[in-house]
Amino acid sequence: MEDIAELEVFKYLSSLRIYFEGDLATFENVAFQIESVERPSLDDFNMGSMFDPKMFAQYNQSLTAEGNERFFRLTVPLALSLFSIVDLLGYLISKENKHTDTEKNFKSFFQKSAIKVSEKEAEVINRIFRQGLAHVYFPKLGLGVKYHSTNPEDKLFFKSSNHTIFLNVNRLKEIVLQTFRTVIEDATLYKNMEVKYQQLIAQYLQQVGNNIVNLNI
């Protein structure tokens, strides 16, 4: 087999690892810096730093936009970064999936996870959370996302005290990062991933190659 270090997909994933892991660390630093500001500011510390639709009106009544600003934690871009990795790696390791088959790609990725994520859970993550955050910035149907030190350690989904269902971004990050490293360190996957990667590049060129050439720069 060709040396995997010479494969284009290996070069791409090596760069991706540097930036993905670096961005995750930066997101985390910001999030926990915000927690240090929250602790003395909230009567119920566990209610901070989340998007909770049922609490949104109450927060608006009691906090000004300026006062609320210190609770911004980059939870949405952090989650979107995780979803991008799931979609891409799920496509690359699959045999039949197209790059547009997001839900199939999610299921393929989570099948490699050492922490079990069922197909039904993968469907909810894609349809409610990934599609919601990607297209309308918030999860669909009044569900929430939360990245916070008070999240349960071993649950991918949980309910708040007012029964809002949340995606636990802490747990999702653990699953995605672990599975990402498992995939890119598995030399047996690279032959298939190189084929899928080259197909992806060819499709991109077919779709938008001429548009790039014709850009007025």
N, C-alpha and C positions, 0 to 999 in steps of 0.2 A: 504493500500500500504506500502511496505517496506520503512523504513526510507532512504531517498535518500542519506544521509551521509554515509551509509554503501555500497552503490553501487560503483562498480569499476569505472564506467564512471564518477561519481561525483568526486572521488578522483583524477582521471586523469585530468579532466577539471579544478579542483581547482588548481592543480599544473601548468597546462597550463596557466591559467589566470595570475599567479604570474610572470612567465617567459615571456609570451607574452607582457603583459603590461610593464614590466620592460625593455625588449629589445626595445619596441617602444619608451619609454622615452629616452633611451640611443641614439637611432638613431636620434631622434629629437634634442637632445643636440648637437650632432656632426654637424648636418645639419645647425643649426642656429649659431653655432660657426664659421662655414665656411662662412656664409653670412656676418659676421662681418669683415672678411678678404676681401671678394669680394667687398664690397661697395666702398672703396677708390681705387679699382684696375680696375674697369670697367667703360667705358664711358656709356655703356647701361647696367645698373645693372640687368634689367629684362632678359638679355641674359645669365646670369651666371647660373651655377649649373644645367645643363640639358644635356641630350643626344639628340641632334638635328642632324639627318643625313645630312641635307642640310648645316649646319654650320660646319660640322666636318672638311672638307678640309681647310676651312678658318682659323679655330682655329689652325690646324696643321702648317699652314704656318706662323702664327704670334706668336705662343707660343711654347716654348720648353716643353718637357715632364716634366722637373723639375718645370717650371713655372705653368704648367697646374695642377700639383698635388694638389695645394691648393683648387681646385674646386671640389674635390671628396667628395660626400655627402652621400654615402651609400644608394642612392635612389633604386638601384636594390635589395639589400638584404632586405630593408624595404618593398618594394612591394611584394617580394617573401614571406615574413612572413605573409603579409595580405592574399595572395593567398592560403597559407597553411591552414589558419583558415577557409577561405571560403569553401575550398574543404572538410575539415574534418567535420565541423559543418553541411554543406549541406548534407553530407552522413548520419550523425548521426540522424538528424531530419526527414529524408525521410522515407517512408515506403518501397519502392521497390529498390531504387538506390543501385548499387554496389559501393565499394570503388574506383573502377577503372572508374566509370562513372563521370569523372570530370565535364563535361559541365552540366549534370543533377544536380550534386551537387552544382555547382555555382548557377543555377536557383533556387534550393530549398532554398539555403541560402538567396538569395536576395529577395525571396518572404516574408521573415520575417522582412525585413528592413522597418523602418518607412520612410526612404527616398527612393522614388520609383526608382528602377532600372529595366528596361524592359528586357524581355527575349532576345531581339536583342542586347541590350547593354551587357548583361551577355555573350552572344556568342562572341562578339568582345573582351571583357576583357579576356576571356579564350583563344580564338584562336589566337589573335594577341599579347596580352601582357603576359598572363601567360605562354603560350607555348613558346613564344619568349624568355622571360627572363629565363625560366627554362632550355631550351635546347640550345639556342645560345647566351644567355646573354643580347641581345638587343631585342626590339619589332620587329615583322615581318613587311615587306613591307615599311620600311622607316618611321614608326611612332615613336613617342618619349614618354618618361616618364619624369615627372618633379615633384619634391618636393621642394617647394620654397614659401616664404612668399608673393610673387607677384602673385601667382596663383589666378584665380577667385574663390571666396568663394563658389559659388553655382552651379558650373558646374563640372560634372565628366569628360567631354572631352572638350578641347578647341583648338583653332588654334593660333599659334604664328604669329608674324608679317610677316613671310615668308611663312605662310600657312601650316606649318607642324602641323599635328594633334597630340595632346598630351593626355595621360591619366593623369589626375590631381590626383596625389598620396595623396595630402592633403585631398581632398574630399573623395577618396577611404578609407583612414584611418579612417575618421570620420564615414563613413557608416559601415565599418567592425567592428570597436570597439563598436559602439552603438548596432549593431545587435548581436554581440558576447555576450555582457552583457545581452541583452534581452533574448537570448536563455538559457544561463547557469543559469539565475535567475528564469526561468519558471519551477516550480516543475512538471507541467503536462507533460513535455516532457521527463522526465527521464526514465520512464518505457520503452518507445520505444528506447531511446538512449542507455540504458543498453543492450538491445537485439542486437542492431546494433554494439555496441562496442565489445561484446563477439564474434559476428560473425567475426569481423575484426581481433581480436586476433587469433581466430581459423584458419582463412585463412593465416595469417602470419606464424603460426606454421607449417601448412601444406606445405607452399611454401619453407620456409627456416629453419625450425626447425632442420632438420638433418645437414644442413650446419653449424649451430652454434655449435651443439654437436661435430662435427668433426673438428672444428677449431684447428689448431696446436698452442696452447698457452703455 
